Amino acid sequence: MENKKRERSANFDSAEIQLLINLVAKFKNIVENKKTDAVTNKDKEAAWRQIEENFNSCGVSTNARSWKTLKLKYEGIKKNTKKKSSLQRQEMYKTGGGPSKAPEFSEIDEKVLSICSNITGLEPRHDSDTISKSTPLEEVEDSNIIFEIEEIPENSFQPHPVVDLAIGEIVEDNQKENNWDKWHPKALKSRVSNVLKPNVSKASVTAKLDKLSEARLELVQLQMKTAKLEHQFMEEEHKLKMLHLANDERRKEELHSLQLKQNGCNCGAVPNTMT
């Protein structure tokens, strides 16, 4: 099969780009929606079809543009605007002086920045290197904010005697405490509160140690008694074993003597029968 090449459409001119950005700005809440579910995608497609219809009905372009072509062109413009924004941000953080080499935003880029919220991103709150965008002086002058400052009479402030006395005491205490000649780093360490200190005296500690030593002595004495009883038991067991062995030997000797007697009697009886 022969590969059919996609026909390339005509380039967009500045009028077409301007018209496209203006039409997208009307549908920016739908086109720039971050959701990707089926309902949102259907709404986005319907919005781009409406942009296609309005774009082709204005008569600015001699070529009919499909909604896919318009969407692709808008994505390309947005991509280029992101690159310019990134380059400008890099130039802001560079050091060494000299003019900035970043490209300036065009009118189209400014409109794209107003439409898209994900190009510049959010400003970091806790970053020390961030460069906040200050409000121009012209915008402040053009605003309708009016600050009314009431004039305070010179003799309207009357000091209170109790407040003055308290302030004087605080100043005197600070002057007494701030004796820097005797200052030492150990003074920064706060003292332990009396509530947190354990109520333990030397007498109570010695009493506990005495009880512990008495308990250990009782344990040793108990172990000695147990060892003596075990020794006595082993001695009695040994005596019984020896007595049992002696009785066995005596019985064996008695049995042996009886057998000898019986054998002697039998030997004397045999010759008589032969005669």
Residue, then its C-alpha position, 0 to 999 in steps of 0.5 A: m500500500e502506498n503511504k499517503k502524505r498528509e496535506r499541509s495547510a496554509n500558515f496562519d497569519s497575524a490576523e488569524i492568530q489574533l482572531l483565534i486567541n480572541l475566540v479562545a478567550k471567550f471559551k477559556n473556562i471550558v478549553e483550559n479546564k484541567k478535568t479529563d473526564a468524559v463529560t468535560n472532554k465532550d464540552k471541550e470538543a463542543a467549544w472547539r467546534q463553536i470556535e471553528e464555526n465562529f472562526n470560519s464565519c468571520g471571513v478573515s481567513t481564505n482557508a477553512r480551518s477545522w477545529k483540530t487545526l485550530k486547537l493544534k495551533y493554539e497549543g503551539i502558541k501556548k508552548n512558545t509562550k511557556k518557553k518565553s516565560s521560562l527564559q525570562r524567569q531564568e534571566m531574572y535570576k542571573t547575576g553579573g549585570g548587563p541587559s536581559k537576553a530573554p525575548e519580550f512578550s508580544e500582544i498575543d503572548e500577553k493574551v495567552l498568559s491571561i487565558c492560561s493559569n499554568i504557565t507562570g505557576l504559583e508563587p512560592r510562599h517560603d522560598s527566599d529566592t522568589i521574585s515577587k511581582s510588584t504592582p506598577l505605580e500607574e495601577v496604584e494611581d489609577s485605582n479608586i482607593i481613597f485613604e482618609i487620614e484624620e488629624i490628631p490634635e497635639n494636646s489630645f494625648q494624655p499619659h496615664p500615671v499608672v502606665d508610666l509607673a509600670i513602664g518605669e519599673i520595667v526599664e529599671d528592672n531591665q537595667k539591673e538584670n542586664n549586667w553584661d560584665k558578669w554574663h556567661p553562656k551558662a546563664l542561658k540555661s534555665r533552672v529546673s523548677n521546684v515542681l519538677k525536682p524529685n523530693v529525695s533526701k539523703a536519709s531516704v536514700t540511705a534507708k532504701l540502701d539499708k533495706l536492699s542490703e538486708a534483703r540481700l543478706e537474707l537471700v544469702q542466708l537462705q541460700m546457705k541453709t538450702a546448701k546445707l540441707e542439700h549436703q545433708f540429704m546427699e550424705e544420708e543418700h550415700k549412707l543408705k547406698m553403702l548400707h544397701l551394698a553391704n547387705d547385698e554383699r552379706r547376702k551373697e556370702e551367706l548364699h555362697s556358704l550355703q551352696l558350699k555346705q550343700n555341695g559338701c553334703n552331696c559329696g559325702a553321700v555319693p561313696n556310701t551308695m557305691t559300696 
